[in-house]
Each structure stands twice: as structure tokens, then as C-alpha cells.
Amino acid sequence: MKKIILFSIFYFLFSTLIVEAALVPCGGEGQPACTWCDLMQLIKNVIDFLMYLVIPLSVIMIVVGGIIIMTAAGSTQRASRGKEIVTAALTGLLIALLSWIIIDTILKIISTAPQGSGPAVIEGYGPWNKIKCNP
């Protein structure tokens, strides 16, 4: 029964990832050669994939930690292990989300001109996590 539940969780969690496009749109048969921009696109795609997994995996680990705490039955070792799992899951989620926010804030501060002093410091600045390759 545990194997069926575990399989179902991973099947429904990762089934949407199967239909994702290729990591880079180059280098294949009938496609243009890869460039530096395609390498940056690959890195962006990997980061997006990992960020896509952070929240569901954190929720799963919080639930696992909670179940361990609830089934500790007076065992302080199991209860503390469950607390460690929940703490680690929350810490990992917090680090992932805060890193995204911190980078975005710093880049917006650096690239924005003081109010009323003219255009942005970096022309064409948009979302920092979007790659714009020139054809």
C-alpha cells in the first residue's frame, strides 16, 4: 500500500514535467548550433525546474515530519527527528524563495534611476529571469 501511495504522489507531482520542452532549442538535427545565449537558457531552464520542485517537495517533507512526530508515541528521539525534518524543509523553502526575492530586489535597485532623473540605468531591463537571445 505504501508503494502505491508513494508512486501515485510522484506520478501526479512529476507528470506535468514530462510535457516540458527541451532544455535548449539548439544542437539537434536540423537546428542551429548552440551559442553562449543557449547556455544561459539551459541554466535558466534548470533553475526554473528546481524552483518548480521546491514547494511540492517541501510540503511532502513537512507532512513526513509531521507524521513522524504524531507517531512518535512518547519516543523523544522520533519526535526530535520529526522536528528536524520539518525545520529543514521550512529552512530550505525559505532559502529558495528569499534568494529569488533578494536577487530581484537588488537588480531592481541597481537598474532603476532615482525618481525623476531620467530613464533606467540599464536599457531594456525587464524581469531578470528572462533570457532574450538575438537571432
C-alpha positions as CSV (number, residue, x, y, z in Angstrom):
1,M,0.0,0.0,0.0
2,K,2.8,2.4,0.8
3,K,4.4,1.8,-2.6
4,I,1.2,2.6,-4.3
5,I,0.7,5.8,-2.4
6,L,4.4,6.8,-3.0
7,F,4.1,6.0,-6.7
8,S,0.9,8.0,-7.0
9,I,2.4,11.0,-5.3
10,F,5.4,11.1,-7.6
11,Y,3.3,10.3,-10.7
12,F,1.0,13.2,-10.2
13,L,3.7,15.5,-9.0
14,F,6.1,14.9,-11.9
15,S,3.7,14.1,-14.7
16,T,3.4,17.7,-15.9
17,L,7.2,17.9,-16.3
18,I,7.2,15.2,-19.0
19,V,5.5,17.5,-21.4
20,E,8.0,20.3,-20.9
21,A,10.1,21.4,-23.9
22,A,13.7,20.5,-24.4
23,L,16.2,22.2,-22.2
24,V,17.8,24.1,-25.1
25,P,16.4,24.7,-28.6
26,C,19.6,24.0,-30.4
27,G,22.2,21.5,-31.4
28,G,19.7,18.9,-32.6
29,E,19.2,17.6,-36.1
30,G,18.0,20.4,-38.4
31,Q,18.5,23.0,-35.6
32,P,21.1,25.8,-35.4
33,A,24.3,25.4,-33.5
34,C,24.4,26.3,-29.8
35,T,25.6,29.7,-28.7
36,W,26.5,31.3,-25.4
37,C,22.9,32.5,-25.1
38,D,21.7,28.9,-25.3
39,L,24.0,28.0,-22.4
40,M,22.4,30.8,-20.4
41,Q,19.0,29.5,-21.4
42,L,20.0,26.0,-20.2
43,I,21.0,27.3,-16.8
44,K,17.7,29.3,-16.6
45,N,15.7,26.2,-17.5
46,V,17.4,24.1,-14.8
47,I,16.9,26.8,-12.2
48,D,13.2,27.1,-13.2
49,F,12.8,23.3,-12.9
50,L,14.4,23.2,-9.5
51,M,12.2,26.1,-8.3
52,Y,9.2,24.3,-9.6
53,L,10.1,21.3,-7.4
54,V,10.9,23.3,-4.2
55,I,7.3,23.9,-3.0
56,P,5.8,20.4,-3.5
57,L,8.9,18.7,-2.1
58,S,8.9,21.0,0.9
59,V,5.2,20.2,1.6
60,I,5.9,16.5,1.3
61,M,8.8,16.7,3.8
62,I,6.7,18.8,6.2
63,V,3.9,16.1,6.1
64,V,6.5,13.3,6.6
65,G,8.0,15.2,9.6
66,G,4.5,15.8,11.0
67,I,3.6,12.1,10.6
68,I,6.9,11.1,12.4
69,I,6.1,13.5,15.2
70,M,2.5,12.2,15.5
71,T,3.6,8.5,15.5
72,A,6.4,9.1,18.0
73,A,4.4,7.5,20.8
74,G,6.4,9.1,23.5
75,S,9.8,8.5,21.9
76,T,11.8,11.7,22.2
77,Q,14.2,10.5,19.5
78,R,11.5,10.1,16.9
79,A,9.8,13.4,17.9
80,S,13.0,15.3,17.7
81,R,13.8,13.6,14.3
82,G,10.4,14.8,13.0
83,K,11.0,18.3,14.2
84,E,14.4,18.3,12.5
85,I,12.7,17.2,9.2
86,V,10.1,19.9,9.4
87,T,12.7,22.6,10.3
88,A,15.0,21.5,7.4
89,A,12.1,21.6,5.0
90,L,10.9,25.1,6.1
91,T,14.5,26.3,6.1
92,G,15.1,25.1,2.5
93,L,11.9,26.6,1.3
94,L,12.7,29.9,2.9
95,I,16.2,30.0,1.4
96,A,14.9,29.2,-2.1
97,L,12.2,31.8,-2.0
98,L,14.2,34.5,-0.3
99,S,17.1,34.1,-2.7
100,W,14.7,34.8,-5.6
101,I,13.3,37.9,-3.8
102,I,16.8,39.2,-2.8
103,I,18.2,38.9,-6.3
104,D,15.1,40.6,-7.8
105,T,15.2,43.5,-5.3
106,I,19.0,44.1,-5.8
107,L,18.7,44.1,-9.6
108,K,15.7,46.5,-9.5
109,I,17.5,48.9,-7.2
110,I,20.7,48.9,-9.3
111,S,18.9,49.3,-12.6
112,T,16.4,51.9,-11.7
113,A,17.3,55.6,-11.9
114,P,16.4,57.9,-9.0
115,Q,12.8,59.3,-9.3
116,G,12.5,62.0,-11.9
117,S,16.2,61.8,-13.1
118,G,15.7,60.2,-16.4
119,P,15.5,56.7,-17.9
120,A,16.5,53.5,-16.3
121,V,20.3,52.9,-15.8
122,I,20.1,49.6,-17.8
123,E,18.2,50.0,-21.0
124,G,15.8,47.2,-21.8
125,Y,15.8,45.9,-18.2
126,G,12.9,43.5,-17.6
127,P,12.4,40.5,-15.5
128,W,15.9,39.3,-14.5
129,N,14.9,35.7,-15.0
130,K,14.0,36.1,-18.7
131,I,16.7,35.4,-21.3
132,K,16.4,37.4,-24.6
133,C,18.6,35.9,-27.3
134,N,19.1,37.7,-30.5
135,P,18.5,35.5,-33.6
